[in-house]
Amino acid sequence: MGRLAGKVAIATGAAGGLGLAGVRAMAAQGAHVVMMDVSSAVRERARELAAEGFEVVPYTGDVSVEEDVAGVVELAQRSYGRLDVLWNNAALLSPEWMLQDTDVLHVSRDHLMRTLEVNVGGVFLGSKHAVPVMAASGGGSIINTSSVQAAGGDLTLVSYGTSKAAIEHLTRSVATSYGHLGIRCNAVVPGLIAPPSSPAAAERPHRLEDIAPARLIRDSQMLDLPGDQADVANTVVFLASDESKFITGQLIRVDGGVTGHLPTLADRRRLAGAAPTPLKAGLG
Ligand SMILES: NC(=O)c1ccc[n+]([C@@H]2O[C@H](COP(=O)([O-])OP(=O)(O)OC[C@H]3O[C@@H](n4cnc5c(N)ncnc54)[C@H](O)[C@@H]3O)[C@@H](O)[C@H]2O)c1
């Protein structure tokens, strides 16, 4: 018997990356998974997983569009009669998008608003539509994907960091409001997780792990090993399962220790070519 046998899950951002790895891990533990992504590639990925014997259903939709989110919850109910797990994982994260996301003076309002609409709006709408359905069958587990970028200020990625900080608040808010209905809500907080190398990845003009803030995160790890998709997927399986039945309102950091030590503003300033903060007279 798998650790998620009999459970019905929805995973968003499921066409690739961490989402796809997490879907595979949940399905391997016996979950029935509805895979949602704005990219129609989710259909092909679902066909591949189904061919391997996993119980998955694809759904093409945008997490920032309420009818799409209502539709995926409806599909889970129609296909499997219940909903136990919602993994709100979709986010705008292409290297091209992230390179435009610098600081308040240089980021457009449109960029900020679209980032919030997808990253935060998707978590909000997912929770809104999943909670009543989960409550009807005695509870469930909502898992949100945050990021180490939520943990502090930075000289860049202002929209992304703001969105992930909001997700962490939403996580605690949903946990607080619906715990009495048996609904748990936690966030998985990845550090830098590079996708497995592939010929297609090697040909991309920009790779996430090559963007300077990502390199700094890698250099700030306590552990001298790369984070991989299984590290996040294993945590998602744990939070989806009854093994975590007494855990709610928590941020589970899967980051090699990046957020466990003092900040690295000096590194950030060096990277931006800015002068270090002068020490106050008397301290130096
Ligand atoms: N990879 C990392 O190092 C890392 C680190 C910290 C946090 N994260 C978080 O992990 C999650 C997954 O990241 P990833 O690295 O797998 O990225 P990814 O770009 O490979 O996957 C994101 C998926 O979300 C989908 N998506 C984007 N907008 C959507 C929308 N409006 N509606 C539905 N789907 C949409 C994309 O099509 C894509 O398949 C994100 O929340 C990201 O912020 C990733």
The ligand as an SDF file (V2000), in Angstrom:
LIG
                    3D

 44 48  0  0  0  0  0  0  0  0999 V2000
   13.3420   25.6250   -9.1670 N   0  0  0  0  0  0  0  0  0  0  0  0
   13.7210   26.2810   -8.0880 C   0  0  0  0  0  0  0  0  0  0  0  0
   14.9030   26.4150   -7.7730 O   0  0  0  0  0  0  0  0  0  0  0  0
   12.6870   26.8740   -7.1640 C   0  0  0  0  0  0  0  0  0  0  0  0
   13.1360   27.4870   -5.9860 C   0  0  0  0  0  0  0  0  0  0  0  0
   12.2130   28.0360   -5.1070 C   0  0  0  0  0  0  0  0  0  0  0  0
   10.8740   27.9510   -5.3910 C   0  0  0  0  0  0  0  0  0  0  0  0
   10.4630   27.3690   -6.5470 N   0  0  0  0  0  0  0  0  0  0  0  0
    9.0180   27.3130   -6.7890 C   0  0  0  0  0  0  0  0  0  0  0  0
    8.6710   26.0110   -7.1980 O   0  0  0  0  0  0  0  0  0  0  0  0
    7.5300   26.0700   -8.0620 C   0  0  0  0  0  0  0  0  0  0  0  0
    7.8330   25.3130   -9.3420 C   0  0  0  0  0  0  0  0  0  0  0  0
    8.9770   25.8920   -9.9470 O   0  0  0  0  0  0  0  0  0  0  0  0
    9.7740   25.1570  -11.1240 P   0  0  0  0  0  0  0  0  0  0  0  0
   11.2030   25.4120  -10.8920 O   0  0  0  0  0  0  0  0  0  0  0  0
    9.3000   23.7890  -11.2980 O   0  0  0  0  0  0  0  0  0  0  0  0
    9.3360   26.0940  -12.3510 O   0  0  0  0  0  0  0  0  0  0  0  0
    8.7830   25.7250  -13.7910 P   0  0  0  0  0  0  0  0  0  0  0  0
    8.7750   27.0070  -14.5660 O   0  0  0  0  0  0  0  0  0  0  0  0
    9.5150   24.5550  -14.3430 O   0  0  0  0  0  0  0  0  0  0  0  0
    7.2950   25.2790  -13.4850 O   0  0  0  0  0  0  0  0  0  0  0  0
    6.2610   26.1910  -13.2700 C   0  0  0  0  0  0  0  0  0  0  0  0
    5.0290   25.6380  -13.9880 C   0  0  0  0  0  0  0  0  0  0  0  0
    3.9400   26.5110  -13.7140 O   0  0  0  0  0  0  0  0  0  0  0  0
    3.2040   26.6770  -14.9090 C   0  0  0  0  0  0  0  0  0  0  0  0
    2.4550   27.9320  -14.8520 N   0  0  0  0  0  0  0  0  0  0  0  0
    2.9300   29.1910  -14.9630 C   0  0  0  0  0  0  0  0  0  0  0  0
    1.9270   30.0700  -14.9010 N   0  0  0  0  0  0  0  0  0  0  0  0
    0.7890   29.3440  -14.7290 C   0  0  0  0  0  0  0  0  0  0  0  0
   -0.5810   29.6970  -14.6120 C   0  0  0  0  0  0  0  0  0  0  0  0
   -0.9760   30.9740  -14.6620 N   0  0  0  0  0  0  0  0  0  0  0  0
   -1.4920   28.7090  -14.4450 N   0  0  0  0  0  0  0  0  0  0  0  0
   -1.1080   27.4020  -14.4200 C   0  0  0  0  0  0  0  0  0  0  0  0
    0.1880   27.0170  -14.5470 N   0  0  0  0  0  0  0  0  0  0  0  0
    1.1130   27.9880  -14.7060 C   0  0  0  0  0  0  0  0  0  0  0  0
    4.2560   26.6890  -16.0070 C   0  0  0  0  0  0  0  0  0  0  0  0
    3.6810   26.4150  -17.2850 O   0  0  0  0  0  0  0  0  0  0  0  0
    5.2050   25.6040  -15.5200 C   0  0  0  0  0  0  0  0  0  0  0  0
    4.8540   24.3310  -16.0180 O   0  0  0  0  0  0  0  0  0  0  0  0
    7.2240   27.5590   -8.2510 C   0  0  0  0  0  0  0  0  0  0  0  0
    6.2280   27.9450   -7.3290 O   0  0  0  0  0  0  0  0  0  0  0  0
    8.5270   28.2250   -7.8970 C   0  0  0  0  0  0  0  0  0  0  0  0
    8.3490   29.5530   -7.4670 O   0  0  0  0  0  0  0  0  0  0  0  0
   11.3350   26.8300   -7.4420 C   0  0  0  0  0  0  0  0  0  0  0  0
  1  2  1  0
  2  3  2  0
  2  4  1  0
  4  5  1  0
  4 44  2  0
  5  6  2  0
  6  7  1  0
  7  8  2  0
  8  9  1  0
  8 44  1  0
  9 10  1  0
  9 42  1  0
 10 11  1  0
 11 12  1  0
 11 40  1  0
 12 13  1  0
 13 14  1  0
 14 15  2  0
 14 16  1  0
 14 17  1  0
 17 18  1  0
 18 19  2  0
 18 20  1  0
 18 21  1  0
 21 22  1  0
 22 23  1  0
 23 24  1  0
 23 38  1  0
 24 25  1  0
 25 26  1  0
 25 36  1  0
 26 27  1  0
 26 35  1  0
 27 28  2  0
 28 29  1  0
 29 30  1  0
 29 35  2  0
 30 31  1  0
 30 32  2  0
 32 33  1  0
 33 34  2  0
 34 35  1  0
 36 37  1  0
 36 38  1  0
 38 39  1  0
 40 41  1  0
 40 42  1  0
 42 43  1  0
M  CHG  2   8   1  16  -1
M  END
$$$$
